[in-house]
């Protein structure tokens, strides 16, 4: 009888555990947002990718992203972003754009020192400010050349680009040394070999990369926001690669309600130092410099007008450079639907790119949970 009683108690405990509600209220029902980005380009000449695929005068569904977010428990949050991206008109490929857990505090500590947060998984690396943005959050229809060429792209500059490694990121808020000035630092250890400037070749990716980012933010007179940042990346080995970057952003928006106007200015500069093997097997070194600057003004609740200028030196031959001047007009019907028209003109030491004129039409659609507005939007 005692054995039977113990067995019944064990079964009852198992039943209670199985029926216990999850620690997080949205563990079985995460916030889900879908992003669709489509664009067409119309060029004055034939345009091909590095692989020889023709991409001019064509419409594209550039990407579809499913964004899942949930609180796991009081200690951690999780994010998974699944992307289906256009491979330069040659079909679509699914990929894990980001997938990580954020440890907000350790169970052994009552509070996180310096607001420490640990991010573990795959994520867009904190190099500058724009690399961390997804395509649907950009104020332009294309990434600036420094992002696409120094950090990486798979299907050409018209499609998604940037650096999103697998790694561990530690984010901390530094003590306030100056009143109302917020200073933030990131320290990362990531898988090396995946950034465009890497000297790794073939499958030689078994090396580590080290990344640091410093960010300073302050507000003047409640209407002028300033953001200054510095970044560094390094991976060692016989073919080492390093990168230094600085970014700046300024935003003005009035305090008075109903005045839907704002001005955003910003830019980034990147300098790389890399060793690599040429096609003939010889060792080579390049130190490309790249930068961009942009300006945007909000004309009304719905309309944003802006321009951007890019300069980028080639990562193989830094004596070869390309420049881009771009203008764009964005129209928001709401935070869920955006239309954009853009124009780009190129000057380049590469004859196929020199003098190229491109017109771009873009539409961005969002549905699901309410998205976070990007920094350049004032609504």
N, C-alpha and C positions, 0 to 999 in steps of 0.2 A: 504493500500500500504506500509506503514511503517513497519507493522508487517511482510508482505511478504519479504521486503528487509532485515530485521533483521534475518529472517529465512534463507534466501539465504546466508548471511554473515556467520552465524553459520555453515551452511553446508560446506561452502568454507574453513573455519578454520579447521573443522574436517577432510576434505579431505587433507589439507596440512600437518596436523599432521600425518595422516596415511601414507602419501607418503614420509615423511621426512626420509632421510637415517640415519642409526644408527650412534651414536657418535663414535663407534669403527669400523675401516675398516674391522676387522675380526670377528665382533660380530656374523655374520651369517655364517662365514666360518673359524672356529677355526683351528689352527694347530693340525693335528692328526698324531700320530705315533703309530704303532702296534709293540708289542714285543712278540715273541714266544720263549719259553724255553723248550727244551726237554732233557731228560737225561735217561741213563740206568745204572743200578748198578749190579755188579756181585760179590757175596760174597762167602766166604768159609764155610758158615754155614747158618742155618735158621735165618732170621731176622724178627722181628715183631714190630709193633708200640705199644704204651702203651695200645691201645684198642684191641690188639691181632690180627691185620691184618698183614698178611705176605707180605713183600715188597722186599725180596731178589730176585736176578736173574730175573729182569723184566725191561721193557722199559716204560717210563712215558712221557706224555706231561704235564710237571709240572705246567706251567702257560701260560696264554695269557693275555696281558694287552693292553688296548686301552687308550692312553694318549691324552687328549684334553686340549689345552691351548689357551687362548684368552685374549686380553685386553678389559675390559668392557668399560672403559672410562678413562680420564686422571687420575683418582683417584684410580682405582682398576684393578687388574688382577684376572683371575679365572683359576683354574686347576681342572680337573676331571679325575681320573684314575680308570677305571673299570677293574676288574680282574676276570678271570675264572680260578680256580685253581683245581688241581688234589687232590682229597681226599684219598690219599694213595691207589690209584687203585680201589676205590669203587665208582667212578663216579666223576662228576665235580660240583663245586658250584660257583655261581657268587657272587661277593662282591664288595663293593665300597672300593678299596684300599686307595685312597685319594680323597678328594673332599673339596676344600677350596677356599676362596677368600682372596686376599692379598690387604690390604688397604695401598697404598703407601704414601698417605698424606690425611689429613682431609680437607674438603672444606673450613673450617674457617681459616686454616693456609696457609700462602704462601709457606712454606717449612716444611718438617718433622724434628722436633728436633732430633739431633743425628742420623739422617737417619732412624728414627723409621718406622718399618713396622709391621702391625698387620695381623696375619694369623688366620682366623676363619674357623672352620670346622673339618674335619677328616684328619689327616696327620701323617706321620711317625715322632715320637717324637725325639727332638734333644738330645738324650742320646748318648754320644760318637760320633763316626763318621760313623760306619758301619750300625747302625740301620736305618739311614736315606736313605741308598742305597736300591734300589730295586734289586731283584734277578738277573736281566739281567745285572746289573752294577757291580756285585761282581767280585773280582779277583780269586775266588774259586768257586767250584761247590756246596758247602754247607756253611751255616752260621757257624761262630765259636760257640763253646758250650756256652760261657757266654751269647751270644745273645739269642740263642734258649732256654736255660734253665732258665735264670733269667728274661728275658723280655717276652718270651712266644712263643709257637708254638701250632698249632691245630692238625696237621696230622703227627707229628714226625719231627725229625731234618733234614731229607732228603728233606723236602718240605719247603715252605715259613714260615718264623718266624719273630719275632720282635714285637715291641710295636707301634701301630698306633691308639691313642685314639681320641676322639672328644674333642676339647678344643679351647683355644685362646692362641696364641703365640705372644709375643712382642719381636722383634729383634732390637737391637740398636748397632751402632758402637761407641765405646768410643773415647773420645778425644785422639789425638796422644801425648802420654807422652814421648815415645822414638821414634826418627826418623825412619821411614820406618817399624815400628812395628804396625800391625793392631790388635786391640782387639775388640772382638764382644761378646755380651751377649744376652742370650735368657731367658725370664721369661714366664712360662706357667701355666695356670690353666686348668686342664683336668678332664674328667670323671674318677673317681677312680674305682678300682676293676677289671680292665681288664688286668693289668700287671701280669705276672706269679707269682711274689713274693707276691702278694696281699694276705692278710689274709681273705678277704671277701669270703663267701661261699654261694652257692645257688644263690638266686636273690638279696643278700645283696650288691648291688652296688651303693646305694644312698649315696655316699660320694665323696669328691673332692680330687684330687691329685694335688700336687704342684711340679713343675719341674724348675730347673735352669741349665743353661749351660754357661760356659765361654770358649772362644776360642782365642788363640794368634797365629798369623802368622807372619813370617818374612823370608827374603831371604838374604843369604850370598853369596857375589861374583857372583851374578846373576845366579848361577847354583845350589845352595843348598837351598831347601825350607824346612822350619821347621814349624810344626803345633803342638801346645800343647793345650790340653783341659781338663776341669773338669766338672763333672755333678753331680747333686743331685736330688733325687726324694723322696717325702714323702706323705703318706696318713694316716690320723689319725683314731681314733676309738678304740674300745676295742682290735681289732686285727690289730694293726698298721703295716705298712710296710715302710721301707726306703731303699734307695740304694745310694751309693757313687761310682763314677766312674772317671777314669782318662784315657786319650788317648794321644798317641803321634804318629806322622808320619814324615818321612823324605823322600825327593825325590831329586835325582840328575839327571840332564839331561844336556848334553853339549849345548853350544850356537851355535856351527858351524852347518850350514844347511847341511843336508844329513847324519849326524851322528845319526842314529836312535838307540840310546842306552840310557838306563836309569836304575836307581836303586831305589827301593822303600823299605823302612823299616818301621815297625810300630807295634802297639799293643794297647791293652786296658786291664785294670784291673777293676773288679767290686766286691764290697762287699755289701752284703745285711743284713738287720736285720729285721726279720719278726716274728709276732705272729700269730698263726693259731690254728685251731681245728683239732685234729687227727681223725682217723676213729672211735675211741671209744668215741669221744666227749670231750676228755680231752684237756686242753690248753697246747700248746707247743711253743717253740721258737727255731729258727735256725738262724745262722749267716754264710751263705755260702760265700766262696771266690772263684772267678773265674777269669781267665785271658787267654789271648792268645798273641802270637807274630808271625810275619810273615816277610818274605824277598822275594823280587822279582827282577829279572834282565831281562832286555830286550836284547835279543840276536840279533835281526834284526828288520826291519820294521814290520815284521809279527809275530815274535815269542817271547813269554814271558815264563820264567821258574821261578818257585817259590816254597816255602814251608811254612808250618804253623804248630804251636804247640799250643794245647789247654789244659787247665786244668780247671775243673769245679767240685765244690762240690755240692751235692744234696741239693735242697731247702727244703726238709723235714727232712733228716738226713745228717747234714753237716760233719759227719765222713765218709761218703761214697763219693768217688771221681772217676772221669773218666778222662783219658788223651787221646789225639788224636795227632798223627803225620801224616801230610799230605804233599804230593808233587803233583804238577800239571804242565802241559804244555799247554799253550794257543796259538792258531794260528788264526790270523785275515787275512781273505782274503781282507776285507775292513771293514769300521766301521759298515757295515750292516750285516756281517756274521762272526761268530766266532765259532771255534771248540776247545774243551778242553778235555784232558785226565787227570785223577787224580787217586791217590792211597791214602788210609787212613788205618792206623793201630791203634787199641785201646788197652789200658790197663785200667782195671776197677775193682772196688770192687764188681761190679754186675757180677756174673758168666756168664750170657748170652752175655755180651759185651766184656768180657776179652779175648784178643787175636784175636779179629775180624779183618779180612783183607777184604777190599772192593776196587774194581776197578770201577771207574765212567767214563762214556763217556757222554759228553754234547755238545749240539749245541744250539746256540743262533742266532735268526733271527730277523732283524729289517726292517720295511718298512714304508714309509710315510715321514713325515717331518724329516729333518736331526736331529739326536739325539745329545745331549750333551755328549761328551766323558767323562767317569769316570776319577777320579783323577789319577789312576794308569796307564793310557794309555799315551804314548808319540808318537804322529803321526803328 
